Amino acid sequence: MGSHSAVLLQVFIVLCLVVFQSSAVKVDADLNTTLTVDASDSSGSPIPDTLLGIFFEEINHAGAGGLWAELVSNRGFEAGGPNTPSNIDPWAIIGNVSYINVETDRTSLFDRNKIALRLEVLCDTTGDNICPTGGVGVYNPGFWGMNIEQGKKYKVVFYVRSTGSINLLVSFTGSNGLGNLASAEITGSASDVSNWTKVETILEAKATDHNARLQLTTTTKGVIWLDQVSAMPQDTYKGHGFRSDLFGMLANMKPRFIRFPGGCFVEGEWLRNAFRWKESVGPWEERPGHFGDVWMYWTDDGLGYFEFLQLAEDLGAAPIWVFNNGISHQDQVDTTAVLPFVQEALDGIEFARGDATSKWGSLRASMGHPEPFDLKYVAVGNEDCNKKNYRGNYLKFYSAIRSAYPDIQIISNCDASSQPLNHPADLYDYHLYTNAKDMFSRATAFDRTSRSGPKAFVSEYAVTGSDAGTGSLKAALAEAGFLIGLERNRWNPDAIVFNSYQFYGTPSYWVQLFFSESSGATLLKASLQSTLSNSLVASAITWKNPVDGNNYIRIKVVNFNVNAVDLHISFNGLDPNTVQLSGSTKTVLTSSSLTDENSFSQPKKVVPIQSLLQSVGREVNVVVPPYSFTSFDFLKQSTNLEIIRTDSSSRASI
């Protein structure tokens, strides 16, 4: 992905590519491919409101340096570890050793993150050692270079103390330190800064630079300590700290749930480096941060447990919290000693749901959210089913949570799609990483799964290996076929690529948008008669557009074949003239090569193209392009296909 881009949600790296080229569209010789849709009032069955969601993991800087809009990397100087002197990367020194000495020490104001940065300035404005023009100090380049845009405002916060008076210049400059994009002069007498003092200033950019840096410089001799340096744009979503453009990409998917914060990020390679929610809440300055030893980078945990819950609320999505169950990749707690982890989970639920007067609910309230969050789903660990202590640990969590919060749905790591679980659960977590051919074949994976017992929660899936590229059309089409299978069986993450100022959706992202209307829709019975059953899958739903109030029948078809297909769509139980030509559309995702991908230079190389349908009716003939995902939306004149949900249907869940 390179050093200056990252992926929101998931990223997959490959070694080779498989190329498909087509200079002309060839219609398959099988002209008897028919999709029969029962559009009668009694045909449909309700799809749960929670069909489609997203999985967000702190991987490849999806949070730190991505969705979380903090511009400063390693803002508390903690990334180098607790021992001093320590590495301060990516911070760097401005000025040579004859002008300034810089090192870390353990004099911070904050008990949980004791590292501070000590700057001994040897030069001055007078005398034998004159400071260079522009002064000396330190700078931070952010994660990918800081995106500073003309006219926008940025809040810079830091803590400072000194043995004397201070005269600091806080500024955004170009990546080479030249060009003043925005700046403020911070002065204080010795008595003002003899103890740790919080400084806040708003910088308004007078020019744009997508690869800027933050500098703190001085020309005054003396000793200065800095700590907890933050720079946040003032245009985050609702002021909640989320980068607005990336939040918009997530919101466009209309997710009904969000699973967080991982993934392997929750487990840690070792338990000492696992994500612990209690260390990620409260004032940002007091959060110790931690080294994510699975994905191998430091996070300040500005995007913590509270922020994830807020993200879910802002998206209108149900939060699904994954917590550590005493198991990492390399070590695990014996069941006899797991109770502290169980209590941590219970405390986390109280933080989310507890009254504002409760111990942990009061902390949430102090952070600006007195009302409880709507937490109804929790997952006990991640991919730990085969670990020695998982079942024993899981049962401890299950018993405690069920007793304290009987309404919470508990998700097991163990796959029950082919055999029953040996422990109680409301849902089971299903993960799938495979090649494109196998992924597409999994469209029928849940057709024979038992309808009794725990429901399936497909929380992670992706085409990987040589088929995936960095987000190829081939991978997206295979995933689309798998998703149609999930839609038919009622259940559902993928990639947004970004740098400091740009972003685009991979083909897999656009596939997700095809399903954005499926949650809460009505699934229609549909039968595909074709000799192309190994390369063609389809589904049919009715859905209501919340914007214009119109009702539609949506047919989705994935053609995983080198040839185009003549498809005859036949509607049974549809009144004459129910479908309107005006307003009926066709949307196609395809490209000239299966390995085509989007990029910063070509962000829309593989995106859906919409056009008007040329004919509609109870019998429709259409051409489905080779290697494509096509959605046909037929506008209905009436709402006679809406289904009144009975008590039993309303209990459908994720």
N, C-alpha and C positions, 0 to 999 in steps of 0.2 A: 504494500500500500504506500510505501515510501515514508520518509520522515516527516512529511508535512501534511498528512491527511489521516483520517481515522474513520471508524465505522460506528454508527449508532445502532445498537441492538446486537448485530452479529457480523463477523467477517470471516472469510475462509480463503486460505492461500493455497495455490495449486502449482504444480510443476510443469504441466504440459497442457495442450489444448487440442480439442477435436474439432475440425473445421467442416462446416456444411456450406456449400455454395449452390445457388440456384439462379440461373440466368433467365429462366422462364418458368411460369407456373404450369404444372401439369396436373390435370384433374384425374383422380384415381379412376381406374376402370370400373370399380364397383359403384354402380349408379343406384343401388338399392339400399343405401344407408338412410334409415328413417328414424327419427326421434318422435315417439308418440307421447304426448303430454295430456294427462287427465286434468283438465281445468275446471271440472265440476265443483260445486260448492262442497261436496262431501269428500273430495279427494285429498285436500291438503292436510298437513299436520304442522303444528307450530314448531319453529326453530327457537331454541332458547335465546333469551336476550343476551346471553353471554357467549355466543358462538365465537366471535372474533375478538382477539386481544393481542397484546404484545408482551414479549419477554425482554426486560431491560437488565443488562448486566454491565457492571463496571469492567469493561474489556476494551482494549484499544482506545482508551480515553473517551469512551462513550459518554461518561459523566464528567470527570475531571478533564477540562480542556474541550469538552463537547457541549452537551445539553446544559450543564452547569456553567453559567456565564463568567465565573471568576477568571480574570485574565492572568493572574500571577500564579506561577507554578512554584510549589514549595514555599508557600507564603510565611510559614512559621520557622523555616530553616531546620525543620526536624528530619528531613529525608535522609540526612547523612548518618542518622543513628544517635543514640543517647550519649555517646562518649565524645569528648572534645579534646583537641580541635577536630572538626568534622568537615566533610565535603558539603559545599553549599549549592551544588548544581541544581538548576541551571543558572543560578545567580553568578555574576562575574564582576570582577573588580575594574574600576575605572581609575587609572593612575598606577605608576610603578612603585616599587618598594621604597624609593627615596621620598615619595609623597604620602604614602598611606600603607598601614598594616591592617589586614582584615583577618579575623578569626572568630570562631564560635566559642561561647562559654555557657555555663549553666546558671545564668542569672535572670532568667525570664520571670515575669510577673505571674505566670500561669503554672499551677502545680502539675498539670497533666502534660505540659509540653515545655520543658525547662530550658530548651536551647534558645539563645539569643545571639545576635550578630554584633560583635564589637569592632568598631572602626576607630583606629588611632590615626588621626590626621596630623601629619608631620609638617605640612606646608601651611602657608598663610598668605595674606594679601600684602604683607610687608616683611622686611627682614631678608635673611640670606636665602631662604628656601621659599620662593614664590610659587604658589599653586598654578598649575597650567590653566589656560583659558578654558572655561567651562567647568572647572573644579574637578574634584576627585570624589569617589564614592563607589556605589555599586549599581548594577542594572539587572533587570529580569526580562528575558525575551518572551516569557509566556510559554505556551505549549507548542504553537506553530507560528510564532510571531503574533503580536497583538494586533487585532483589527481595530484601528482607530479611524473613525469616519467624521468628516467635517460637519460641524453643527451639532454633533451628539455630545452628551454629557456623561462623564465617568466619575464615580465616587471613589476616591482614594483614601484609604484608612491605614494608619500604622501607629505603632507604639514607639515612643522614643524616651530616652533619658540621657543625661550628659553630665560631665564634671564641670562644665561651664555653660556659657550662652551658646545658642545654636543659630545658624543661618543656613537652612537647607533649601535647595531648589528641587522640587518634585516636578518631573516633566515626562511627557511622552515624546520620543524622538524616533527617527528612522532607525533601521537595524544597525547602522554603523555609528549611531550616536549623533548624527548630524540632522539638522532641521528640527525646529521647535514646533511640535504639533499642538501642544498645550502645556501650560506650566503654572505653578504657584510657588511663591516664596513663603517658607515657614520659618518664623523667627521666635525666639523665646529667651528670656533671661535665665541665668543659672538657677535662680530660685524656682522658676516655672518648670524646669525639666530636671531638677535634682532627683526626683522620683519618676517612676514610669508614668508617662502621660499619653493619653489617646489623642491623636490628631486626625481630623477629618477635613477633606477639602473636595470641592467639585471642580473638575477640569473640563472645559468646553473646547473641543477640537476645532482648530482653525484651518486644518487641512486633513487630507485622507492618506493613510498609509496602512496597507493590509499586513505589513510585516514589521510593525513598530515594536518598541520596547519601553519599559518604565525605568526611569533613572531617579536616584536620590543622590544628589551631589552637594558639595560645600567647598568653600575656599577659606574656611575658618579653622585654625589649629585647635586641637582638643580631642577628647575621647567621646564618642557617641555610640550608644547602643540602639539597635533597631530590632523590632520583633513584630510578627503578625502583620505583614504588609499585604494589603488587599486592594484590588482595582476592579470595580464592577461597573459595567454599562448601566445607565439609568433607564433603559428601555426594555428591561426583561419582562417576561409575560406577567402581567398583573403585579409587577414588583416582587415576584416570588423567586427570582434568581435564575429562571430558565431562559436560555437563549431563544429569542422569539421566533427566529426563522426555523430552527430545528423543532421547537415545540409545535409550530404549524404543520410540519411534516408528519409528526405523530398524530396530531389532532385530525388531519385529513384521512387517516386510516379508520377513524371512528371506533377506536378500541373500546370494548365493553369490560375488559379487565386488563390489568398490568401486573405481571409477575416480577418481583424484585427482591433483593438487589443482585441476585445470581441464583443458580450457577455456581461454578467452582469458586467464584469470589466469596461466596458464603462459607465454603468449606475451609479454604486455605490449603496450601501444600502441607503446612503444619498448623496445628491449632493456635499457636501463639500469633499467627498472622491472619487468622480468620476475621471476617467482618463481625464486629460486636456492636450491636445497636446502641448500647448505653454510652459508648465512646463517640457516637456520631450525633448526639443531640445536645441541646443547650446552646449557649452563645458560641458562635463559630470560633472565636479566639481561644476558647477553652478546650476545643476538641483536639485530642492528641494526634489524630491521623494515624495511618498505618501503612505498612509495606504489603501490597498485595503480591504474595510470593508465588501465585499461580501465573498471573499475567505479568509479573515482574516490573511493577512500577509503584511509586509512592502516591497515595491519595491523602489530601488534607481532610477528606470526609466532610467538605462543605455540603455536598449532596449526601445527606444522611437519612436516617430513618424517617424523621419528620418531613423532610423535603420529598421523599418518595411518596409518603402518604398524601402530601399536598399536591404532588404531580398527578396522582390518581384522581383526586377530587377535581383538579382543574381540567382533566381530560374527560370527566364524567365516567370514569372507569372504576370497576371494583378492584380494590387493592388485594393482591395475593402475596402475602409475606412469606418468604422462605427464610427460615432461621437455622442456625447451626444446631445439630443434635448431639454434639460431643464427638463428632467424627470429622477428620480431615483426610486428605489424600494419604498422609504418611503415619498419622497416629490417631488414636481414639481413646475415649474415656470408657472405662468399664461401667456397665449398667449400675453397679453398686455405688458408683461415684458420680452419676449423671444428674443428680437432683439440682445442683447449682445451675446447670444449663436449663433444666425444666423451669426453675424459678425465673430465670432470665427471660424465657419465652412468655411466661405468665405476666411478668412485669411489662414486657413489650406490648402485650395485648391490652393491659391496663393503660399504658401510655396512649394507645390509639383510641380506646373505647371508654376509658374510665371517666367518671365525673370530674369536673374541674377542681373539686375539693380533695380528690384522692391523691395519694403520694405521687404517682407517675402522671396521672391526668392533670395535676396542677402544674407540672413541668411543661406539658404540652400547652396548657393555657397561657403560661408565661411566655411561650414562644409565639403567641398571637392567634391561637386556635382554641378558644374555650369550649366550643362544641366538639363532641367526639367525632372521629373519623368512622366511616362505615366499613370497618374491617370484619369480613365474614368468612374469609378463607385463609388458611395457613398451610404451609408445606413443611413437613418435618424432614429437614435435610435436603440434599441434592445428590442424586445418583449414588446413594449409599446402600442400596438394598443388599448387595452381596458382601458388605462389610460384616465382620464377625459380630459386632455388638449392635448392629442396626435394629434388629427385631426387638431385643430387650430394651434398648433405649427408646425406640418408638413407642412401645407400650406404656412406658412411664409418661411420655409426653401426652399420648392419647388419653390416658386415664385422667391426668391432671386437667387438661384443657376441656375435656368433655364434662368433667365435674363442675368446673368454674364457669364455663361458657358453653352450655349445651347447644346453642344455635350455630356455633362456628363449625364450618365444614373443614375436615382434616384430610390432607392429601398425603398419601404414602408414596415413597420412592419406588415401590415394587410394581412391576408390570403385571396386570391381571387380564391382559387381552387374550391370552391363550390358556391360562390356568388360574384357578381361584387363589386369592390371597390366603395366607395362614394367620392373618391378623385383621382386626376391624379397621375400616377406613370408609370415608365418604367418597373419595375419588382416588384414582391411582395415576401417577405421573408417567407419561409415555414419551420417550425421546427417540428420535430417528435421525441418524446421519449416514448417508449412503450415496451411491452413484445415481446418475439420472435415470437409468433404465429401471433400477430397482425401486427408486422413489415413485416413478410413474406407476409401476405395477402395484404399489401399495394403495392404490385408489380403492381397492376392495378389501383392505386389511381388516376393517371393522365390520364387514358385512355379516360375518359369522360369529362375532363376539357376543357373549351372553348379555342379554338386556337386564338381567337381575344383578344385584350386588353393586359394588362401587362403579361410578361413572368414570369414563376415560378423560383425562386431562392431557392433551397433547401440547406440552409446553415448550418443547424444543424439537425442531426438525430443520433439515437443510440438505441440499445436495452438496457433497464435498468431493475432494480429489480432483482429478483432471477434468471433470465435467464442469466444475464450478467457476474456474477463472477467478476474477475478483468481482463476480456478479454477472454471469452470462445468461443469455436468452435460454440456452438449453436447460440450465439449472432452474430457471424460473418456470418454464413450461412443465417440467417434471414435478415441481412443487405444486403447480396449479392443478395438475391431475390428482395429486394426493389430497389437496384441499377439497376438491369436488367430492372425493370419497368421504371426507370428514363431514362436509355439509350434508351429504345424503344420510349420514349416520348421526348427525347433529353435533359436531364438535370442532376448536383451533388454538410467528414472530418474523421482519427481516431487515434489510440493510439500507441505511442512509449513510452516504459517504460525505465527509465534510473536511474543511480545513478552517483557518481562522475566520474566513468570510464567505466561502462558497459552500454549496451543498448540492447533492443530487440524489435521486432515488435510483437504486439498481433495478433491473427488470423484476427481481423478486419483490421489491417494494411495490411496484405497479401491479403485480399480481394480487398483492394484499388488498389493493383498492378495489379490485373487481368484487371482493367479498365484503366490502364495507357496509353494504345494505343487507347482508344476510342475517345479522343478529336481529332477532325479533320478527323476522319475515315468516312466510308460510311456505313450506316445502311441498311441491306438487309431485305426484307420482309420474315418473317419466321412464320410458322403456326405449332402449337403443337397439335397433335391429341392424346389424352390420357384420361383415366379415373382418372388420378392422377393430375388433374388440380389444386387441392388445395395444392399439395406438390412438384410440378415440374414446373419450369419456365426456359425459354431459350431465347437467342437472337443470332443474327448473324451479323457480320460486315466484311468489308474488310478493311485492313490496310496495310500500307507500312512501313517496318522496316527501319528506317533511318540509321542504321549501315551497313547493307549489301545490301540495296536497293531492297530487295525481297518483293513481295506482298503475302499476306496471307488472307485466309478466316478464321475468328475466330468464333467458336461456343462456347458459354458459357452456362452451364447448372447447375442449383442448384437443388439438390435432397434433399428435406426436409422430407424424408420418412425413416422409419426404414429398408426398404428393398432396395436392389439394383434394378436397372431398366435396362432392355434390351431396348436400344434406336436405332431405325432405322433412319438414317439421309439420306434424299433424296434431291439431288440438281437438280433443274430445270434450264434450260437455261445455263448449263455449258458444254462447248465443251469437247469432249472426250479427255482424257489424259492431261487435263489442270492441274490437281492436281498431284504433285510429291510425291511419297512415301518417298524418301530421303529428310529429312528436315522437315517433318510433325511430329508434336509432340502432346502429351497429358500431361496436367498439372493438378494435383489433390490436393485439400486441404481437408483433412479429418483427423480423428483420431479415436481411439478405444472408446472414450467417448465424449459425447456432452459437458461435463463440463471440458474437458481438456483445459489447458491454458499453455502458455509459461511462463518462469520464468528465473531468473538469473542462476539458477542451470541447467535448461533445456530450453535454449532460442530457440531451434529448435524442440520442441516437436510437435508443430502444425505449419508446414510450407508446402508450395507447393512442390510437388514432380513431376519432369518432366521425361517423357519417350518417346520413339519413337512409333509412331503409327504402327500397324502391317499391316494395309491395308488401301488404299484410293481409291476413285473413285466417280462416281456420286451417288452410293448407298453404304452406309457404316453402318455396325452394330457395336455398341459399348456397353459396360456395364458401367453404371454410378453407382458408389458405394453408399451405404446408407449414409445419412447425409454427403453430400459432395458438393463441388464446383469444377466443372471440366471445363477446357478450352481445346478445340481441335483446333489446328492451322494447317490448310491445306496449304502447300506451293504451290503457283501457278507458272506456267511457263510463263504466259503472264500477261500483265497489262490491259487486255481488259475490266476489271470491273471498272476501274477508271471512275469517273463521272465528266464531265466538269460542273463547277458550273455556273449557270446563275446569273444575277444580283440579282434576288429574293432569290436564295439560299445562296448567299454570305452575305446576311443581317441577316442570322440566328444568334442569340445572346443568351447570358446567360439568 
